[in-house]
Amino acid sequence: MYYITSESVTPGHPDKLCDRISDAILDACLSQDPLSRVACECYATTGIVIVGGEITTTAHIDIEAIARKEIIAIGYDSQEACFDGHTCGILNLVHTQSPDIALGVDTGGAGDQGIMFGYATNETSSYLPLSIHLAHRLAEQLTTVRQSGLLDYLLPDGKTQVTIKNNDDGSVAIDTIVLSTQHKASVDQATLRADVIEHVIKPVLGDYRHDGIIFHINPTGLFTIGGPTGDCGLTGRKIIIDTYGGIGRHGGGAFSGKDPTKVDRSGAYIARYLAKNIVTAGLCDRCEIQLSYAIGVAQPLSIFLECFGTEKVAISDILETITTHFDLSPNGIINKLDLRHQEYIKTTAFGHFGREGFSWESLDSVEVFKALLG
């Protein structure tokens, strides 16, 4: 028997606010100039947002207006919410991409060195580990009941965490749920706890619900000060939430604010795509793929595949299928997944994986891998 835990956060978490602003700026650039080179970072603290990074584009965008729009859209629009997109300061420190980096990318090479991982498992319909799957759904439902007005005393900042008990017989059960949500001072904790269990947790759990689950709802007792006023936010600081919840490895590179020539993003997306199609094809129950790249070099330096003993065919055959059928250069990935025409802002909450509407979640290569089963 063992326990495994994953967490998620709402769009109003200060780090996710920064991810959203970074990807909103990326989307604005790509919508006008699909060849934009963007590496946009954001920092938010009490009363101010700082936007920096490197952008080379023919697009004409208003960074301050974009930032304010997204801050307000999340729900930070008043003093009561602890942050106000109408009145906060916006400092723009963006400049252009280094010409040294551009030399390698212009010829189709990777924009940097690095390692990227993709993972998939058949334990949930999202092909994600159960703990992160449920943590995301709780964060999503928490956001829904706030935005719909069902629980109108909730404010944007929030976090969820799910601990799964894995029994020796292979069965699983939820052990503990932690949920912290920013709220108005007018609500008492007993009401908040009852409402959260009834309207957030119960609708998500389904068949996983049982009487023995331990609930920690706002365990400090109060959460009225939230968002960038409670904790400063930074782009790219929720990379485990963005991916697999700590199950499966991570190469360390963040996604948000980066155009698809950055293999931190595109490499991780194609690795997830391959792993998900391999698992769906029935070649294994769990699959993890590592890719590595060098700056200015188009093809990956290495491809590593791990099936954790669940493979139904030789791993070498799976690897040969990958190298035969898929172009893993940055341009090949961009074309395969149509990465110049995505709405990246949609990735900034509830995970980059396990949700419909993203090209890297497509299952259009399942038959390629099924051929290995004969």
Sine and cosine of phi, psi and omega as CSV:
sin_phi,cos_phi,sin_psi,cos_psi,sin_omega,cos_omega
0.00,0.00,0.65,-0.76,0.07,-1.00
-0.49,-0.87,0.25,-0.97,-0.02,-1.00
-0.87,-0.50,0.58,-0.81,0.07,-1.00
-0.67,-0.75,0.63,-0.78,-0.13,-0.99
-0.77,-0.64,0.63,-0.78,0.12,-0.99
-0.70,-0.72,0.41,-0.91,0.01,-1.00
-0.80,-0.60,0.31,-0.95,0.15,-0.99
-0.61,-0.79,0.14,-0.99,0.03,-1.00
-0.65,-0.76,0.28,-0.96,0.03,-1.00
-1.00,0.08,0.21,-0.98,0.05,-1.00
-0.87,0.50,-0.38,0.93,-0.01,-1.00
-0.99,0.10,-0.07,1.00,0.12,-0.99
-0.87,0.49,0.67,-0.75,-0.10,-0.99
-0.85,0.53,-0.59,0.81,0.06,-1.00
-0.92,0.39,-0.62,0.78,0.01,-1.00
-0.95,0.30,-0.53,0.85,0.15,-0.99
-0.84,0.55,-0.69,0.72,0.00,-1.00
-0.93,0.37,-0.65,0.76,0.09,-1.00
-0.84,0.54,-0.68,0.74,-0.05,-1.00
-0.90,0.43,-0.70,0.71,0.02,-1.00
-0.89,0.46,-0.69,0.72,0.00,-1.00
-0.87,0.50,-0.71,0.70,-0.02,-1.00
-0.97,0.24,-0.46,0.89,0.11,-0.99
-0.91,0.42,-0.64,0.77,0.06,-1.00
-0.92,0.39,-0.67,0.74,0.08,-1.00
-0.85,0.53,-0.75,0.66,-0.01,-1.00
-0.86,0.51,-0.66,0.75,0.00,-1.00
-0.89,0.46,-0.64,0.77,0.04,-1.00
-0.92,0.40,-0.76,0.65,-0.06,-1.00
-0.91,0.41,-0.50,0.87,-0.02,-1.00
-0.91,0.41,-0.49,0.87,0.03,-1.00
-0.99,-0.13,-0.56,0.83,-0.07,-1.00
-0.64,-0.77,1.00,-0.06,-0.06,-1.00
-0.87,0.49,-0.26,0.97,0.02,-1.00
-0.99,-0.10,0.23,0.97,0.01,-1.00
-0.83,0.55,0.64,-0.77,0.15,-0.99
-0.97,-0.24,0.89,-0.45,-0.13,-0.99
-0.73,-0.68,0.78,-0.63,0.21,-0.98
-0.68,-0.74,1.00,0.02,-0.18,-0.98
-0.94,-0.33,0.83,-0.55,0.00,-1.00
-0.91,-0.42,0.48,-0.88,-0.03,-1.00
-0.68,-0.74,0.61,-0.79,0.06,-1.00
-0.75,-0.66,0.75,-0.66,-0.03,-1.00
-0.78,-0.62,0.72,-0.70,0.10,-1.00
-0.55,-0.83,-0.12,-0.99,-0.12,-0.99
-0.78,0.63,0.93,-0.37,0.14,-0.99
0.98,0.18,0.03,1.00,-0.07,-1.00
-0.47,-0.88,0.53,-0.85,0.14,-0.99
-0.82,-0.57,0.76,-0.65,0.04,-1.00
-0.93,-0.36,0.81,-0.58,0.03,-1.00
-0.93,-0.37,0.80,-0.60,0.01,-1.00
-0.65,-0.76,-0.11,-0.99,0.01,-1.00
0.89,-0.47,-0.26,-0.97,-0.10,-1.00
-0.82,-0.57,0.82,-0.57,0.03,-1.00
-0.72,-0.69,0.83,-0.56,0.13,-0.99
-0.85,-0.52,0.91,-0.41,-0.13,-0.99
-0.35,-0.94,0.39,-0.92,0.16,-0.99
-1.00,-0.02,-0.06,1.00,-0.01,-1.00
-0.94,0.35,0.51,-0.86,0.10,-1.00
-0.94,-0.35,0.94,-0.33,-0.07,-1.00
-0.78,-0.63,0.43,-0.90,0.03,-1.00
-0.95,-0.31,0.99,-0.10,-0.10,-0.99
-0.87,0.49,-0.67,0.74,0.00,-1.00
-0.89,0.46,-0.70,0.72,-0.02,-1.00
-0.90,0.43,-0.65,0.76,0.03,-1.00
-0.89,0.46,-0.73,0.68,-0.02,-1.00
-0.87,0.49,-0.73,0.68,-0.01,-1.00
-0.88,0.47,-0.68,0.74,0.00,-1.00
-0.85,0.52,-0.70,0.72,-0.06,-1.00
-0.96,0.28,-0.59,0.81,0.06,-1.00
-0.87,0.50,-0.72,0.69,-0.01,-1.00
-0.93,0.37,-0.64,0.77,-0.01,-1.00
-0.87,0.49,-0.58,0.82,0.01,-1.00
-0.93,0.36,-0.49,0.87,-0.01,-1.00
0.83,-0.56,0.07,1.00,0.06,-1.00
-1.00,0.01,1.00,0.08,-0.13,-0.99
-0.70,-0.72,0.31,0.95,-0.05,-1.00
-0.30,-0.95,0.27,-0.96,0.07,-1.00
-0.90,0.43,-0.57,0.82,0.00,-1.00
-0.89,0.46,-0.56,0.83,0.03,-1.00
-0.98,0.20,-0.09,1.00,0.06,-1.00
0.98,0.18,0.03,1.00,0.05,-1.00
-0.33,-0.94,0.66,-0.75,-0.10,-1.00
-0.74,-0.68,0.92,-0.39,0.00,-1.00
-0.91,0.42,-0.32,0.95,0.03,-1.00
-0.96,0.30,-0.56,0.83,-0.19,-0.98
-0.88,-0.48,-0.19,0.98,-0.05,-1.00
-0.92,0.39,0.39,-0.92,0.09,-1.00
-0.98,0.22,0.56,-0.83,0.09,-1.00
-0.80,-0.60,0.88,-0.47,0.01,-1.00
-0.94,-0.35,0.86,-0.52,-0.05,-1.00
-0.98,-0.21,0.92,-0.38,0.01,-1.00
-0.88,-0.47,0.42,0.91,-0.06,-1.00
-0.96,0.29,0.63,-0.78,0.14,-0.99
-0.70,-0.72,-0.14,-0.99,-0.11,-0.99
-1.00,-0.01,0.28,-0.96,0.00,-1.00
-0.91,0.40,0.60,-0.80,0.06,-1.00
-0.85,0.52,0.74,-0.67,0.04,-1.00
-0.90,0.44,-0.43,0.90,0.05,-1.00
-0.91,0.41,-0.67,0.74,0.05,-1.00
-0.93,0.38,-0.66,0.75,-0.04,-1.00
-0.86,0.51,-0.52,0.85,0.00,-1.00
-0.82,0.58,-0.71,0.70,-0.03,-1.00
-0.97,0.23,-0.59,0.80,-0.05,-1.00
-0.96,0.28,-0.56,0.83,-0.03,-1.00
-0.87,0.49,-0.45,0.89,-0.01,-1.00
-0.99,-0.11,0.18,0.98,0.07,-1.00
1.00,-0.09,0.11,0.99,0.00,-1.00
-0.99,0.16,0.19,-0.98,0.06,-1.00
-0.93,0.38,0.52,-0.85,-0.02,-1.00
-0.98,0.21,-0.16,0.99,0.02,-1.00
-0.19,-0.98,0.25,-0.97,0.18,-0.98
-0.98,0.19,0.21,-0.98,0.09,-1.00
0.48,-0.88,0.14,-0.99,0.06,-1.00
-0.85,-0.52,0.60,-0.80,-0.01,-1.00
-0.72,-0.70,0.56,-0.83,0.01,-1.00
-0.85,-0.53,0.54,-0.84,0.20,-0.98
-0.78,-0.63,0.53,-0.85,-0.10,-1.00
-0.59,-0.81,0.52,-0.86,0.13,-0.99
-0.45,-0.89,0.52,-0.85,0.04,-1.00
-0.61,-0.79,0.50,-0.86,-0.01,-1.00
-1.00,-0.03,0.28,0.96,-0.05,-1.00
-0.97,0.23,-0.28,0.96,0.06,-1.00
-0.67,-0.74,0.26,-0.97,0.01,-1.00
-0.92,0.38,-0.35,0.94,0.02,-1.00
-1.00,0.04,-0.04,1.00,-0.07,-1.00
0.87,0.50,0.50,0.87,0.10,-0.99
-0.89,-0.45,0.37,-0.93,0.12,-0.99
-0.84,0.54,0.55,-0.84,-0.09,-1.00
-0.86,0.51,-0.63,0.78,-0.07,-1.00
-0.90,0.44,-0.70,0.72,0.00,-1.00
-0.97,0.24,-0.55,0.84,0.07,-1.00
-0.85,0.53,-0.75,0.66,-0.02,-1.00
-0.95,0.32,-0.61,0.79,0.03,-1.00
-0.87,0.49,-0.67,0.74,0.05,-1.00
-0.91,0.43,-0.69,0.73,-0.03,-1.00
-0.91,0.42,-0.58,0.82,0.05,-1.00
-0.92,0.40,-0.69,0.73,0.03,-1.00
-0.89,0.45,-0.61,0.79,0.02,-1.00
-0.91,0.41,-0.71,0.71,0.00,-1.00
-0.93,0.38,-0.60,0.80,0.06,-1.00
-0.87,0.50,-0.65,0.76,0.04,-1.00
-0.93,0.37,-0.64,0.77,-0.02,-1.00
-0.89,0.45,-0.71,0.70,-0.05,-1.00
-0.94,0.34,-0.41,0.91,0.09,-1.00
-0.97,0.25,-0.77,0.64,-0.08,-1.00
-0.93,0.38,-0.52,0.85,0.01,-1.00
-0.97,0.25,-0.28,0.96,-0.05,-1.00
1.00,0.03,0.01,1.00,0.02,-1.00
-0.85,0.52,-0.70,0.71,0.12,-0.99
-0.90,-0.44,0.99,0.12,-0.19,-0.98
-0.97,0.23,-0.02,1.00,0.06,-1.00
-1.00,-0.04,-0.05,1.00,0.01,-1.00
-0.98,0.18,0.50,-0.87,0.05,-1.00
-0.87,-0.49,0.16,-0.99,-0.29,-0.96
-0.91,0.40,-0.53,0.85,-0.14,-0.99
-0.97,0.24,0.65,-0.76,0.02,-1.00
-0.15,-0.99,0.38,-0.92,0.00,-1.00
-0.62,-0.79,0.49,-0.87,0.08,-1.00
-0.73,-0.68,0.41,-0.91,0.03,-1.00
-0.44,-0.90,0.68,-0.73,-0.05,-1.00
-0.77,-0.64,0.78,-0.62,0.10,-0.99
-0.96,-0.29,0.80,-0.59,0.00,-1.00
-0.96,-0.29,0.74,-0.67,0.10,-0.99
-1.00,-0.06,0.85,-0.52,0.02,-1.00
-0.96,-0.27,0.93,-0.37,-0.07,-1.00
-0.99,0.11,0.33,-0.95,-0.05,-1.00
-0.90,0.44,-0.43,0.90,-0.01,-1.00
-1.00,0.09,0.08,1.00,0.02,-1.00
1.00,-0.07,-0.17,0.98,0.03,-1.00
-0.97,0.23,0.39,-0.92,-0.01,-1.00
-0.76,-0.65,0.41,-0.91,0.05,-1.00
-0.45,-0.89,0.51,-0.86,0.11,-0.99
-0.95,0.30,0.79,-0.62,0.04,-1.00
-0.99,-0.11,-0.78,0.63,-0.12,-0.99
-0.61,-0.79,0.63,-0.78,0.14,-0.99
-0.83,-0.55,0.79,-0.62,0.11,-0.99
-0.93,-0.37,0.76,-0.65,0.03,-1.00
-0.63,-0.77,0.85,-0.53,0.05,-1.00
-0.86,-0.50,0.77,-0.64,-0.03,-1.00
-0.69,-0.73,0.73,-0.68,0.09,-1.00
-0.91,0.43,0.58,-0.82,-0.08,-1.00
-0.50,-0.87,0.30,-0.95,0.10,-1.00
-0.95,0.31,0.46,-0.89,-0.05,-1.00
-0.92,0.40,-0.28,0.96,-0.10,-0.99
-0.96,0.26,-0.30,0.95,-0.08,-1.00
-1.00,-0.09,0.63,-0.78,0.07,-1.00
-1.00,0.01,0.38,-0.92,-0.13,-0.99
-0.93,0.36,-0.51,0.86,0.02,-1.00
-0.91,0.42,-0.68,0.73,0.05,-1.00
-0.91,0.42,-0.71,0.70,0.00,-1.00
-0.87,0.50,-0.72,0.70,-0.02,-1.00
-0.87,0.50,-0.74,0.67,-0.02,-1.00
-0.89,0.45,-0.68,0.73,0.00,-1.00
-0.91,0.41,-0.66,0.75,-0.02,-1.00
-0.91,0.42,-0.68,0.73,0.02,-1.00
-0.89,0.45,-0.68,0.73,-0.08,-1.00
-0.96,0.28,-0.68,0.73,-0.19,-0.98
-0.97,-0.25,-0.28,0.96,0.01,-1.00
-0.94,-0.33,-0.81,0.59,-0.15,-0.99
-0.98,0.21,-0.78,0.62,-0.07,-1.00
-0.84,0.54,-0.69,0.73,0.00,-1.00
-0.90,0.44,-0.39,0.92,-0.05,-1.00
-1.00,0.06,-0.60,0.80,-0.21,-0.98
-0.94,0.34,-0.60,0.80,0.00,-1.00
0.83,0.55,-0.78,-0.63,-0.04,-1.00
-0.93,0.36,-0.23,0.97,0.01,-1.00
-0.99,0.13,-0.11,0.99,-0.01,-1.00
-0.95,0.31,0.71,-0.71,0.12,-0.99
-0.45,-0.89,0.24,-0.97,-0.15,-0.99
-0.96,0.28,-0.26,0.97,-0.09,-1.00
-1.00,-0.04,0.09,1.00,-0.03,-1.00
-0.93,0.37,0.72,-0.70,0.08,-1.00
-1.00,0.01,0.78,-0.62,0.01,-1.00
-0.92,-0.38,0.77,-0.63,0.18,-0.98
-0.89,-0.46,0.98,-0.20,-0.03,-1.00
-0.96,-0.29,0.89,-0.46,-0.08,-1.00
0.70,0.71,0.89,0.46,-0.14,-0.99
-0.89,0.45,-0.30,0.95,0.09,-1.00
-0.99,0.17,-0.27,0.96,0.03,-1.00
0.98,-0.21,-0.54,0.84,0.02,-1.00
-0.66,-0.75,0.57,-0.82,0.10,-1.00
-0.50,-0.86,0.91,0.41,0.01,-1.00
-1.00,-0.09,-0.43,0.90,0.02,-1.00
-0.99,-0.17,0.93,-0.37,-0.07,-1.00
-0.65,-0.76,-0.20,-0.98,-0.01,-1.00
0.89,0.46,-0.37,-0.93,-0.05,-1.00
-0.89,0.45,-0.30,0.95,0.06,-1.00
-0.97,0.26,-0.56,0.83,0.03,-1.00
-0.99,0.17,-0.66,0.75,0.03,-1.00
-0.56,-0.83,0.68,-0.74,0.05,-1.00
-0.92,0.39,0.47,-0.88,-0.01,-1.00
-0.91,-0.42,0.42,-0.91,-0.03,-1.00
-0.50,-0.86,0.69,-0.72,0.08,-1.00
-0.85,0.52,0.67,-0.74,0.15,-0.99
0.98,0.18,0.35,0.94,-0.05,-1.00
-0.97,-0.25,0.17,0.99,0.04,-1.00
-0.80,-0.60,0.76,0.65,-0.13,-0.99
-0.95,0.31,-0.44,0.90,0.04,-1.00
-0.97,0.22,-0.64,0.77,0.12,-0.99
-0.88,0.48,-0.62,0.78,-0.01,-1.00
-0.91,0.42,-0.37,0.93,-0.14,-0.99
-0.90,-0.44,-0.99,-0.13,-0.21,-0.98
-0.82,-0.57,0.28,0.96,0.14,-0.99
0.93,0.37,0.38,0.92,0.01,-1.00
1.00,-0.07,-0.14,0.99,0.12,-0.99
-0.99,-0.15,0.86,-0.52,-0.21,-0.98
1.00,-0.03,0.50,-0.87,-0.10,-1.00
-1.00,0.04,0.18,-0.98,-0.01,-1.00
-0.70,-0.72,0.68,-0.74,-0.02,-1.00
-0.98,0.20,-0.20,0.98,0.07,-1.00
0.98,-0.22,-0.28,0.96,-0.03,-1.00
-1.00,0.06,0.72,-0.69,0.05,-1.00
-0.99,0.16,0.19,-0.98,-0.08,-1.00
-0.95,-0.30,-0.75,0.66,-0.24,-0.97
-0.90,0.44,0.62,-0.78,0.01,-1.00
0.99,0.12,0.06,1.00,-0.07,-1.00
-0.93,-0.37,0.76,-0.64,0.09,-1.00
-0.95,0.30,0.28,-0.96,-0.16,-0.99
-0.95,0.32,-0.07,1.00,0.16,-0.99
-0.95,0.30,-0.26,0.97,0.07,-1.00
-0.99,0.15,0.93,-0.37,-0.08,-1.00
-0.94,0.34,-0.26,0.96,0.17,-0.99
-0.77,0.63,-0.64,0.77,-0.03,-1.00
-1.00,-0.02,-0.85,0.52,-0.10,-0.99
-0.91,0.41,-0.59,0.81,0.04,-1.00
-0.91,0.42,-0.65,0.76,0.04,-1.00
-0.92,0.39,-0.58,0.82,0.00,-1.00
-0.93,0.37,-0.69,0.72,-0.01,-1.00
-0.94,0.33,-0.53,0.85,0.05,-1.00
-0.91,0.42,-0.66,0.75,0.09,-1.00
-0.89,0.45,-0.70,0.71,0.00,-1.00
-0.84,0.54,-0.74,0.67,-0.01,-1.00
-0.90,0.43,-0.73,0.69,-0.03,-1.00
-0.87,0.49,-0.68,0.73,-0.02,-1.00
-0.91,0.41,-0.66,0.75,0.02,-1.00
-0.93,0.37,-0.58,0.82,0.03,-1.00
-0.91,0.41,-0.71,0.70,0.02,-1.00
-0.91,0.41,-0.70,0.71,-0.01,-1.00
-0.89,0.46,-0.54,0.84,0.03,-1.00
-0.94,0.34,-0.19,0.98,0.02,-1.00
1.00,0.05,0.25,0.97,-0.01,-1.00
-0.97,0.23,-0.34,0.94,0.01,-1.00
-0.22,-0.98,0.19,-0.98,0.05,-1.00
-1.00,-0.02,-0.51,0.86,0.02,-1.00
-0.68,-0.73,0.62,-0.79,-0.01,-1.00
-0.59,-0.81,0.72,-0.69,0.11,-0.99
-0.78,-0.63,0.72,-0.69,-0.02,-1.00
-0.83,-0.56,0.73,-0.68,0.13,-0.99
-0.93,-0.37,0.72,-0.70,0.15,-0.99
-0.88,-0.47,0.50,-0.86,0.11,-0.99
-0.72,-0.69,0.52,-0.85,-0.06,-1.00
-0.68,-0.73,0.35,-0.94,0.14,-0.99
-0.86,-0.52,0.58,-0.82,-0.02,-1.00
-0.88,0.48,0.75,-0.66,0.01,-1.00
0.99,0.13,-0.07,1.00,0.00,-1.00
-0.96,-0.29,0.76,-0.65,-0.15,-0.99
-0.97,0.24,-0.79,0.61,-0.10,-0.99
-0.99,0.10,0.50,-0.86,0.03,-1.00
-0.88,0.47,0.54,-0.84,0.03,-1.00
-0.97,0.25,-0.50,0.86,-0.03,-1.00
-0.43,-0.90,0.44,-0.90,0.13,-0.99
-0.74,-0.68,0.83,-0.56,0.03,-1.00
-0.86,-0.52,0.69,-0.73,-0.03,-1.00
-0.77,-0.64,0.75,-0.66,-0.01,-1.00
-0.78,-0.63,0.78,-0.63,0.02,-1.00
-0.91,-0.42,0.09,1.00,0.12,-0.99
0.84,0.54,0.57,0.82,0.03,-1.00
0.98,0.19,0.11,0.99,-0.04,-1.00
-0.99,-0.16,0.04,1.00,-0.10,-0.99
-0.93,0.37,0.59,-0.81,0.04,-1.00
-0.98,-0.20,-0.21,0.98,0.05,-1.00
-0.70,-0.71,0.17,-0.99,-0.01,-1.00
-0.91,0.41,0.69,-0.72,0.03,-1.00
-0.87,0.49,-0.57,0.82,0.02,-1.00
-0.88,0.48,-0.54,0.84,0.03,-1.00
-0.94,0.33,-0.61,0.79,0.04,-1.00
-0.90,0.43,-0.70,0.72,0.01,-1.00
-0.88,0.47,-0.65,0.76,0.02,-1.00
-0.90,0.44,-0.62,0.79,0.04,-1.00
-0.90,0.45,-0.65,0.76,0.02,-1.00
-0.88,0.47,-0.77,0.63,-0.08,-1.00
-0.93,0.36,-0.45,0.90,-0.01,-1.00
-0.98,0.20,-0.61,0.79,-0.19,-0.98
-0.96,-0.26,-0.19,0.98,-0.12,-0.99
-0.77,-0.64,0.76,-0.65,0.08,-1.00
-1.00,0.02,0.94,-0.33,-0.09,-1.00
-0.99,-0.15,0.31,0.95,0.18,-0.98
-0.95,0.32,0.35,-0.94,0.05,-1.00
-0.80,0.60,-0.71,0.71,0.01,-1.00
-0.91,0.41,-0.62,0.79,0.04,-1.00
-0.89,0.45,-0.67,0.74,0.03,-1.00
-0.91,0.40,-0.72,0.70,-0.01,-1.00
-0.85,0.53,-0.69,0.72,-0.01,-1.00
-0.94,0.33,-0.68,0.74,-0.02,-1.00
-0.88,0.48,-0.69,0.72,-0.09,-1.00
-0.98,-0.19,0.08,1.00,0.01,-1.00
0.79,0.61,0.77,0.63,-0.16,-0.99
-0.98,0.21,-0.12,0.99,0.09,-1.00
-1.00,0.04,-0.05,1.00,-0.07,-1.00
-0.73,-0.68,0.81,0.58,0.05,-1.00
-0.88,-0.48,0.35,-0.94,0.16,-0.99
-0.99,-0.17,1.00,0.02,-0.13,-0.99
-0.93,0.37,-0.36,0.93,0.03,-1.00
-0.86,0.51,-0.47,0.89,0.00,-1.00
-0.94,0.35,-0.29,0.96,0.00,-1.00
-0.99,0.11,-0.18,0.98,-0.26,-0.97
-0.99,0.16,-0.08,1.00,0.10,-1.00
-0.70,-0.71,0.59,-0.81,0.09,-1.00
0.94,0.35,0.40,0.92,0.14,-0.99
1.00,-0.06,0.53,-0.85,0.05,-1.00
-0.99,0.12,-0.21,0.98,-0.10,-1.00
-0.80,-0.60,0.38,-0.93,0.10,-1.00
1.00,0.05,0.17,0.99,0.01,-1.00
-0.78,-0.62,0.51,-0.86,-0.02,-1.00
-0.95,0.31,0.38,-0.92,0.11,-0.99
0.98,-0.18,-0.08,1.00,0.04,-1.00
-0.95,-0.31,0.70,-0.72,-0.07,-1.00
-0.88,0.47,-0.53,0.85,-0.02,-1.00
-0.96,0.27,-0.11,0.99,0.11,-0.99
-0.99,-0.11,0.00,1.00,-0.01,-1.00
-0.91,0.42,0.49,-0.87,0.03,-1.00
-0.92,-0.39,0.59,0.81,-0.10,-1.00
-0.99,0.10,0.07,1.00,0.06,-1.00
-0.89,-0.45,0.23,0.97,-0.02,-1.00
-0.86,0.52,-0.68,0.74,-0.06,-1.00
-0.91,0.42,-0.52,0.85,0.05,-1.00
-0.85,0.52,-0.68,0.73,-0.03,-1.00
-0.99,0.15,-0.52,0.85,0.03,-1.00
-0.87,0.49,-0.46,0.89,0.00,-1.00
-0.85,0.53,-0.41,0.91,0.01,-1.00
-0.94,0.34,-0.32,0.95,-0.01,-1.00
-0.99,0.15,-0.16,0.99,0.06,-1.00
0.98,0.18,0.00,0.00,0.00,0.00
